[in-house]
């Protein structure tokens, strides 16, 4: 138990709004970390008026008027551009999707941080390539194994149901929803018993104007966590054509829900692809400009279409993925990994 031997408190600085993946990650990681270390919480959204939030039945305080002490460990969930903020020993838990960071940002990171945790091997390679010199630890996301579970075994009555693809999140250009729409409409002729569900909470949907197939449905509202879990269990295959992703929690939750995963192996999702049993890894890509500095790697639409057609034709089933992922990607395991990494970095 790390808590007993830890003389330094941790201050977790991160989004605490459970309506998106980063907020869910923050709340879940803090709940798991509390079994190992003493954690206080400070929200990094200055505009967020909430200074208290509820988690696992207990109240956590968060007050910027009470600064982090010099001996505390400051763990900030953030992008690289704000990782230098905070006091105490800074160890940011960073997400970043572009292939490039400005020299000035790398210099700031090297000067202000003792080390860094990242969400995938993909991110680790980016940081090393851009010149980060301190220790880098990969701390993979976890999944709520009680909420995201595989649906019951398919019955004979399911044989006539459509094969359902799903993708969800803020479906911007980076997420590649335009590629998925084009691939689906290329892969499946009219009359084939197949569906594609696109869920976006923000109204953002890259490629919306391309939709001509009535088998494509769009869910444009914020879903509760229970609704997300139910939506995933209603599908057969989660498809991602992301041009760049630090990690992509919905893909991990889809695996835990027993779905097949189609995703690029040249992204943060490759850590999930490595352990999944029922999957199709996308290998072909070409470079495109990012929305901002650097480049992204864009999957080939033809390969995505071929993968979707194969999954449907073979009626691939991902139920075996659920057991593997819920065992290997618990939040408790993620927290233990983070405690080990940061303890090594700051010498706890």
C-alpha positions in Angstrom: 0.0 0.0 0.0 1.8 3.1 -1.2 -0.2 5.5 1.0 1.5 4.4 4.2 5.0 5.1 2.9 4.2 8.3 1.0 5.1 11.5 2.9 4.0 13.8 0.0 0.5 14.7 -1.0 -0.6 14.7 -4.6 -2.6 17.4 -6.1 -4.6 16.3 -9.1 -5.3 19.1 -11.5 -7.8 18.1 -14.2 -11.3 18.4 -15.7 -14.0 17.1 -13.4 -16.9 17.3 -15.7 -18.1 13.7 -16.4 -19.7 14.6 -19.8 -16.6 13.9 -21.8 -13.7 11.4 -21.9 -11.2 13.6 -20.1 -13.5 14.3 -17.3 -14.4 10.6 -16.9 -10.7 9.8 -17.0 -10.0 12.4 -14.3 -12.8 11.2 -11.9 -12.0 7.5 -12.5 -8.3 7.9 -12.0 -8.7 10.0 -8.8 -11.0 7.4 -7.3 -8.5 4.7 -8.0 -5.5 6.7 -6.9 -7.1 7.4 -3.5 -6.4 3.8 -2.5 -2.7 4.4 -3.0 -1.9 8.0 -2.2 -3.3 11.1 -0.5 -5.0 13.1 -3.3 -6.4 16.6 -3.3 -8.2 17.9 -6.4 -8.1 21.2 -8.2 -10.0 21.8 -11.4 -8.0 23.4 -14.2 -10.9 25.1 -15.8 -10.7 28.7 -14.4 -14.1 29.4 -15.7 -15.7 26.5 -14.0 -17.5 27.9 -10.9 -17.7 24.5 -9.1 -15.2 24.1 -6.3 -16.7 20.9 -5.0 -17.7 17.7 -6.7 -19.0 14.3 -5.6 -17.2 11.1 -6.3 -17.8 7.7 -4.8 -20.0 9.2 -2.1 -17.4 11.5 -0.7 -16.7 15.2 -1.2 -13.5 16.5 -2.5 -12.5 20.1 -2.1 -10.9 22.2 -4.9 -9.8 25.7 -4.2 -7.2 27.7 -6.1 -6.9 30.0 -3.2 -5.1 27.2 -1.3 -1.9 26.7 -3.3 0.0 23.4 -3.7 2.8 23.2 -1.2 6.4 23.0 -2.5 6.8 19.5 -1.3 3.5 18.2 -3.0 3.4 16.3 -6.3 1.4 18.3 -8.8 -0.2 15.9 -11.4 -1.9 17.8 -14.2 -4.1 16.2 -16.8 -3.4 18.5 -19.8 -2.1 19.2 -23.2 1.7 20.0 -23.5 1.0 23.7 -23.9 -0.1 24.1 -20.3 1.9 21.3 -18.6 4.3 23.8 -17.0 1.5 25.3 -14.8 1.1 24.5 -11.2 3.5 24.3 -8.2 5.4 21.7 -6.4 7.0 18.9 -8.3 5.2 18.9 -11.7 4.5 15.6 -13.5 1.9 16.2 -16.2 -0.3 13.4 -17.6 -0.3 14.6 -21.2 -2.5 14.1 -24.2 -1.4 15.3 -27.6 -2.4 14.3 -31.1 -0.1 16.2 -33.5 3.2 14.9 -34.6 5.0 18.1 -33.8 5.6 20.5 -30.8 7.2 24.0 -31.1 10.8 24.1 -29.8 9.7 26.7 -27.3 7.1 24.3 -25.8 9.6 21.5 -25.6 12.1 23.8 -23.9 9.4 24.8 -21.4 8.5 21.2 -20.7 12.2 20.2 -20.2 12.7 23.1 -17.8 9.5 22.9 -15.8 8.7 19.2 -15.4 10.5 16.3 -13.6 9.0 13.7 -16.0 5.9 13.0 -17.9 3.1 10.4 -18.1 1.5 9.8 -21.5 -1.6 7.8 -22.5 -0.1 5.6 -25.2 3.2 4.4 -26.8 2.2 6.5 -29.8 2.4 9.6 -27.6 5.7 8.5 -26.0 7.3 8.3 -29.5 6.0 11.8 -30.4 7.5 13.3 -27.2 10.8 11.6 -27.7 11.0 12.6 -31.4 10.3 16.2 -30.4 13.2 16.3 -27.9 11.7 15.7 -24.4 14.6 14.6 -22.2 13.1 13.6 -18.9 11.6 10.2 -18.0 8.5 9.2 -19.9 6.0 6.6 -18.7 3.1 5.2 -20.5 0.0 5.1 -18.3 -2.9 3.5 -20.2 -6.5 4.4 -19.6 -8.8 2.2 -17.6 -12.3 1.0 -18.2 -15.3 0.6 -15.9 -15.6 -3.2 -16.0 -18.9 -3.2 -14.1 -20.6 -0.8 -16.6 -19.1 -1.9 -19.9 -19.8 -5.6 -20.2 -20.4 -7.9 -23.1 -24.0 -8.5 -24.2 -25.6 -11.8 -23.6 -24.7 -14.7 -26.0 -26.4 -14.3 -29.4 -29.4 -16.4 -29.9 -30.8 -17.8 -33.2 -33.3 -14.9 -33.2 -30.4 -12.6 -33.8 -29.5 -14.1 -37.1 -31.8 -11.8 -39.0 -30.7 -8.6 -37.3 -28.4 -6.1 -39.1 -24.7 -6.1 -38.5 -24.2 -2.8 -36.7 -21.1 -0.5 -36.8 -20.8 2.4 -34.3 -18.4 5.2 -33.6 -18.8 8.0 -31.0 -17.3 11.1 -29.7 -16.8 14.7 -30.9 -16.7 13.7 -34.6 -14.4 16.4 -35.9 -12.0 16.1 -38.9 -9.4 14.6 -36.6 -11.7 11.7 -35.7 -12.2 10.7 -39.3 -16.0 10.4 -39.4 -15.9 11.6 -43.1 -13.7 8.6 -43.9 -16.1 6.2 -42.1 -19.1 7.6 -43.9 -17.4 7.2 -47.3 -16.1 3.8 -46.5 -19.5 2.5 -45.3 -21.3 3.8 -48.5 -18.5 2.2 -50.6 -18.5 -1.2 -48.9 -22.2 -2.0 -48.8 -24.7 -2.1 -51.7 -28.3 -1.3 -51.1 -30.2 -4.1 -49.5 -27.4 -5.5 -47.4 -28.5 -5.9 -43.8 -26.1 -3.5 -42.1 -26.2 -0.2 -40.2 -23.9 2.6 -39.1 -24.5 4.7 -36.0 -22.6 7.9 -35.5 -23.0 9.5 -32.0 -21.8 13.0 -31.4 -22.7 15.1 -28.3 -21.7 18.4 -29.7 -23.3 18.6 -33.1 -19.9 18.3 -34.7 -19.9 15.8 -37.5 -17.3 16.0 -40.2 -18.7 14.6 -43.5 -22.3 15.1 -42.6 -23.1 16.4 -46.1 -21.8 13.1 -47.6 -24.5 11.0 -46.1 -26.8 9.6 -48.7 -27.6 6.2 -47.2 -30.6 5.8 -44.9 -28.9 3.0 -43.1 -26.6 5.6 -41.5 -28.2 7.2 -38.4 -26.8 10.1 -36.3 -27.4 10.5 -32.6 -26.8 14.2 -31.7 -27.2 14.5 -28.0 -25.2 14.0 -24.8 -25.6 10.4 -23.6 -25.4 9.3 -20.0 -22.8 6.7 -19.2 -25.5 4.1 -19.0 -26.8 5.1 -22.4 -23.3 4.9 -23.9 -22.9 1.4 -22.5 -26.3 0.4 -23.9 -25.5 1.9 -27.3 -22.2 -0.1 -27.5 -23.9 -3.3 -26.5 -26.4 -2.8 -29.3 -23.6 -2.8 -31.9 -21.3 -5.5 -33.3 -18.2 -3.5 -34.4 -16.6 -0.2 -33.3 -14.9 1.5 -36.2 -12.3 4.3 -35.9 -10.7 6.1 -38.8 -9.0 8.6 -36.6 -6.3 10.8 -38.2 -4.6 11.0 -34.8 -5.6 10.0 -31.3 -3.8 10.1 -28.0 -5.8 7.2 -26.7 -9.5 7.2 -27.5 -11.4 5.9 -24.5 -14.6 5.0 -26.4 -12.6 2.4 -28.4 -11.5 0.8 -25.2 -15.0 0.8 -23.8 -16.2 -0.8 -27.0 -13.8 -3.7 -26.5 -14.9 -4.1 -22.9 -18.5 -4.2 -24.3 -17.6 -7.2 -26.5 -17.3 -5.4 -29.9 -14.9 -6.0 -32.7 -12.5 -3.1 -33.2 -11.4 -1.6 -36.5 -8.8 1.0 -35.9 -5.5 2.4 -37.1 -2.4 0.8 -35.7 -0.6 4.1 -36.2 -2.4 5.9 -33.3 -2.8 5.7 -29.6 -5.4 2.9 -30.1 -2.6 0.5 -31.1 -2.1 -0.3 -27.4 -5.7 -1.7 -27.4 -5.3 -3.5 -30.8 -2.3 -5.4 -29.4 -4.3 -7.2 -26.8 -7.7 -7.5 -28.6 -8.5 -10.9 -30.0 -11.2 -9.9 -32.5 -9.9 -6.9 -34.5 -8.9 -5.5 -37.8 -5.9 -3.2 -37.7 -5.6 -0.5 -40.4 -2.1 -0.3 -41.8 -2.2 2.1 -44.8 -1.9 5.8 -44.3 -0.7 9.1 -45.8 0.3 12.3 -44.2 -2.1 15.3 -44.1 -1.8 18.7 -42.4 -3.2 18.8 -38.8 -5.7 21.4 -37.7 -2.8 23.3 -36.2 1.0 22.6 -36.1 2.3 19.3 -37.4 0.8 16.4 -39.3 -1.7 13.7 -38.9 -1.7 10.2 -40.5 -4.9 9.6 -42.5 -6.2 6.1 -43.0 -7.0 5.0 -46.6 -10.8 5.0 -47.2 -10.5 1.9 -49.4 -8.8 -0.1 -46.5 -11.5 1.1 -44.0 -14.2 0.0 -46.5 -12.5 -3.4 -47.0 -12.3 -3.9 -43.2 -15.9 -3.0 -42.6 -17.0 -5.4 -45.4 -14.9 -8.2 -44.0 -16.2 -7.8 -40.5 -19.8 -7.9 -41.8 -19.3 -10.7 -44.3 -17.6 -12.9 -41.6 -20.1 -11.7 -38.9 -17.1 -11.2 -36.7 -17.9 -11.4 -33.0 -15.9 -9.5 -30.4 -17.3 -11.1 -27.2 -13.8 -12.5 -26.3 -12.4 -9.0 -26.2 -14.6 -8.1 -23.2 -12.9 -10.5 -20.8 -9.4 -9.6 -22.0 -9.9 -5.9 -21.8 -11.8 -5.7 -18.5 -9.0 -7.8 -16.9 -6.1 -5.8 -18.3 -7.4 -2.3 -18.4 -9.0 -1.7 -15.0 -8.7 1.8 -13.4 -7.1 0.2 -10.4 -4.3 -1.1 -12.7 -4.0 2.3 -14.4 -3.7 4.0 -11.0 -1.0 1.5 -9.8 0.9 2.1 -13.0 0.7 5.9 -12.5 1.8 5.6 -8.8 4.8 3.5 -9.8 5.8 5.8 -12.6 5.5 9.0 -10.7 7.2 7.5 -7.6 10.1 6.6 -9.7 10.2 10.0 -11.3 10.1 12.1 -8.1 11.8 9.6 -5.8 8.9 8.8 -3.4 
